[in-house]
């Protein structure tokens, strides 16, 4: 799933290529991907793209006051064309969920692999009308997001810090992969309770959050959409690296598996050398 750094890179990539261009067509390959009906997708046609922005993990194309907003979810992605194929998208016959054509012949597809569909697109006049956007917490890389603000989010929460970092209503943009990376950098167990963290641990977590995401944004900067997934994997220290050596201490990276996801951590760096129980609903060490 693309997270804040990859979504920001996609926003920058699209902004450079679409701003000032006029939308000439919008084709739907999947009716289910479109979560709104008014305005219709045709409302974008004939209008210029004024700006491209990010709201958490949502990409927002401002098309002359009408917004195409999309969330790539777990298996969605963006495919860019300098020259869009002339053939029309055939609904139900392709992984292409939505195609946008621009006046210079370029454009992009939103695609989704697999059978579990989560890709979502919205055409709205006000992005805050989208429930997921309206519910977003603060952006962890916002200039005005301070340590005090972060500490206030954690205060009194009897929630495991791994889940808290992933909660989009608490922080916008962090998912499974970068929460693993942030916790590794902060030297904290993924199952420590937010309310139990000391002031020093909160400060360490805040610093790790900002520096990890900033470094990932810089690493993704300037890369075309097709290279972002590989760049993300290459930058991971623990996430997706079960059984490999931790680059910090050399211990073996361990995994805890759940029904539909998993997390990775380093025992030496994060749990005092103790291995977390790898069974669902177990009472995990902190």
C-alpha positions in Angstrom: 0.0 0.0 0.0 1.4 3.4 -0.9 1.9 5.6 2.2 2.7 9.3 2.7 6.2 9.3 1.0 5.0 7.4 -2.1 1.7 9.4 -2.3 3.7 12.7 -2.1 6.0 11.5 -4.9 3.0 10.7 -7.0 1.5 14.1 -6.3 4.8 15.8 -7.3 5.0 13.5 -10.4 1.4 14.3 -11.5 1.7 18.0 -10.6 4.7 18.4 -13.0 2.9 16.7 -15.8 -0.8 17.7 -15.5 -0.9 21.2 -14.1 -2.2 23.5 -16.9 -3.3 20.6 -19.1 -6.9 20.2 -20.0 -8.9 17.0 -19.3 -10.3 15.7 -22.5 -11.9 12.5 -21.3 -12.5 10.4 -18.3 -13.2 6.6 -18.8 -14.5 4.2 -16.2 -13.3 0.7 -16.3 -15.0 -0.1 -13.0 -18.3 1.5 -11.9 -17.5 0.4 -8.4 -14.4 2.5 -8.1 -16.4 5.8 -8.3 -17.9 6.6 -4.9 -19.8 9.7 -5.9 -22.4 10.6 -8.6 -22.7 14.4 -8.4 -20.9 16.0 -10.1 -20.4 13.2 -12.8 -17.0 12.4 -14.1 -17.8 14.3 -17.3 -17.8 17.5 -15.2 -14.0 17.3 -15.4 -13.9 17.3 -19.2 -12.8 20.5 -20.9 -11.3 22.0 -17.7 -7.7 22.6 -16.8 -5.8 21.0 -13.9 -5.0 23.8 -11.5 -3.1 21.9 -8.9 -2.3 18.5 -7.5 -2.2 18.0 -3.7 -2.1 15.3 -1.0 -4.5 14.8 1.9 -3.0 11.9 4.0 -3.0 9.0 1.5 -5.5 10.7 -0.8 -4.4 12.4 -4.1 -6.4 15.5 -5.0 -6.5 16.9 -8.6 -8.1 20.3 -8.6 -9.6 20.6 -12.0 -10.8 24.2 -12.2 -12.7 23.9 -8.9 -13.9 20.4 -9.4 -11.8 17.8 -7.7 -10.8 14.3 -8.7 -9.7 12.6 -5.4 -8.5 9.1 -5.2 -7.1 6.6 -2.7 -5.1 3.7 -4.0 -5.8 1.4 -1.0 -3.8 -1.9 -0.8 -3.6 -3.0 -4.4 -4.2 0.2 -6.4 -1.6 2.1 -8.4 -1.2 4.8 -11.0 0.1 4.1 -14.5 1.3 7.2 -16.4 1.4 7.5 -20.2 3.2 10.1 -22.3 0.8 9.0 -25.0 -2.4 7.3 -23.8 -3.4 4.2 -25.9 -6.1 5.1 -28.4 -8.3 2.1 -27.5 -11.2 2.7 -25.0 -11.2 1.1 -21.6 -13.5 -2.0 -21.6 -15.3 -2.3 -18.3 -14.7 -5.6 -16.5 -12.1 -6.7 -19.0 -9.0 -5.1 -17.5 -7.4 -4.0 -14.2 -7.9 -0.4 -15.3 -10.5 1.2 -13.0 -10.3 4.7 -14.4 -8.5 6.5 -17.2 -7.9 10.3 -17.6 -6.8 11.7 -20.9 -5.2 15.2 -21.3 -5.1 17.6 -24.2 -1.5 16.8 -25.2 -2.2 13.1 -25.5 -0.8 12.2 -22.1 -2.7 10.8 -19.2 -3.0 8.1 -16.6 -4.8 5.0 -15.5 -5.8 4.0 -12.0 -5.3 0.2 -11.8 -6.1 -2.4 -9.2 -4.8 -6.0 -8.9 -6.4 -8.9 -7.1 -10.0 -9.6 -6.1 -10.2 -7.6 -2.9 -11.1 -4.1 -4.2 -10.4 -1.0 -2.2 -9.4 1.6 -4.8 -11.7 4.6 -4.5 -12.2 7.7 -6.7 -14.4 10.7 -5.9 -15.5 13.7 -8.0 -16.5 16.5 -5.7 -16.5 20.3 -5.4 -15.2 20.1 -1.9 -12.8 17.4 -0.8 -13.8 17.7 2.8 -17.2 16.3 1.8 -15.4 12.9 1.5 -15.8 11.1 4.8 -12.3 9.7 4.8 -10.7 13.1 4.1 -12.8 14.9 6.7 -11.8 12.4 9.4 -8.0 12.7 8.8 -5.8 13.5 11.7 -2.9 16.0 11.4 -0.2 15.5 8.8 3.0 14.3 10.6 5.2 16.4 8.3 3.3 19.6 8.6 5.5 22.5 9.7 3.2 23.3 12.6 2.9 19.8 13.9 5.0 20.1 17.1 6.2 17.6 19.7 3.5 19.0 22.1 0.8 18.3 19.5 2.1 14.7 19.1 2.3 14.2 22.9 -1.3 15.4 23.2 -2.4 12.7 20.6 -0.9 10.0 22.7 -2.0 11.2 26.1 -4.3 8.8 27.9 -4.6 6.4 25.0 -4.5 2.8 26.2 -3.8 1.8 22.6 -0.8 -0.1 21.2 1.5 2.5 19.6 1.7 0.5 16.3 -2.0 0.7 15.8 -2.1 4.3 16.8 0.5 5.3 14.2 -1.6 3.6 11.5 -4.9 5.2 12.6 -5.7 7.8 9.9 -7.9 9.7 12.3 -4.9 10.2 14.6 -2.2 10.8 12.0 -2.7 11.1 8.3 -0.5 9.1 5.9 1.3 6.5 7.9 0.6 2.8 7.2 1.9 -0.6 8.1 5.3 -0.3 6.5 6.4 3.1 7.8 5.0 2.4 11.3 7.4 -0.5 11.5 10.2 1.7 10.3 9.4 4.5 12.7 9.2 2.2 15.7 12.5 0.6 14.8 14.1 4.0 14.6 12.6 5.0 17.9 13.7 1.7 19.5 10.2 1.0 20.8 8.1 -2.2 20.8 5.2 -2.1 18.4 2.9 -3.2 21.3 3.9 -0.6 23.9 0.9 1.3 25.1 0.8 4.9 24.0 -0.3 6.1 27.4 2.6 4.3 29.1 5.4 6.0 27.1 7.7 8.3 29.1 8.4 11.9 28.0 11.8 10.8 26.6 10.1 7.9 24.6 7.5 10.3 23.2 10.2 12.7 22.1 12.1 9.8 20.5 9.1 8.6 18.7 8.2 12.1 17.4 11.8 12.5 16.1 11.8 9.1 14.5 8.4 9.8 12.9 9.5 13.1 11.3 13.0 12.0 10.3 11.9 8.6 8.8 9.1 10.1 6.7 11.2 13.0 5.6 14.0 10.7 4.5 11.5 8.5 2.6 10.0 11.5 0.9 13.4 12.7 -0.2 14.3 9.2 -1.4 11.1 9.0 -3.5 11.5 12.5 -4.9 11.8 12.7 -8.6 11.2 9.0 -9.3 8.6 8.1 -11.9 5.5 6.3 -10.6 6.7 2.9 -12.0 9.8 3.0 -9.7 8.2 4.0 -6.4 7.3 0.5 -5.2 10.8 -0.8 -5.6 12.3 2.4 -4.1 10.1 1.9 -1.0 11.1 -1.7 -0.5 14.8 -0.8 -0.9 14.6 1.8 1.8 13.2 -0.5 4.5 15.3 -1.6 7.5 12.9 -4.1 9.1 9.6 -4.0 7.2 9.3 -6.9 4.8 12.8 -8.2 5.9 11.8 -11.1 8.1 14.8 -13.4 8.7 17.4 -10.9 7.5 19.9 -9.1 9.7 19.0 -5.8 11.3 21.2 -3.1 9.7 21.7 -1.4 13.1 22.6 -4.3 15.4 22.8 -7.4 13.3 20.1 -9.3 15.1 17.6 -11.3 13.0 14.4 -9.4 12.1 11.3 -11.1 13.4 7.7 -11.1 12.4 4.3 -11.1 14.1 1.5 -12.3 11.7 -2.2 -11.5 11.9 -5.2 -12.5 9.7 -4.5 -10.1 6.9 -1.2 -8.4 7.7 2.1 -8.7 9.5 4.6 -6.5 11.3 8.4 -6.8 11.5 10.7 -5.7 14.3 14.2 -6.2 15.7 14.3 -7.8 19.2 17.6 -6.2 20.2 16.7 -2.7 19.1 13.1 -2.7 20.2 12.1 -5.3 22.8 15.2 -5.8 25.0 16.1 -9.0 23.1 12.7 -10.6 23.8 10.8 -12.2 20.9 7.1 -11.3 20.6 4.7 -14.2 20.5 3.6 -14.8 16.9 0.1 -15.9 17.4 -3.1 -13.9 17.0 -4.8 -12.6 20.1 -1.9 -13.6 22.3 -0.8 -11.5 25.2 2.2 -9.9 23.6 5.3 -8.7 25.4 5.9 -5.0 25.8 
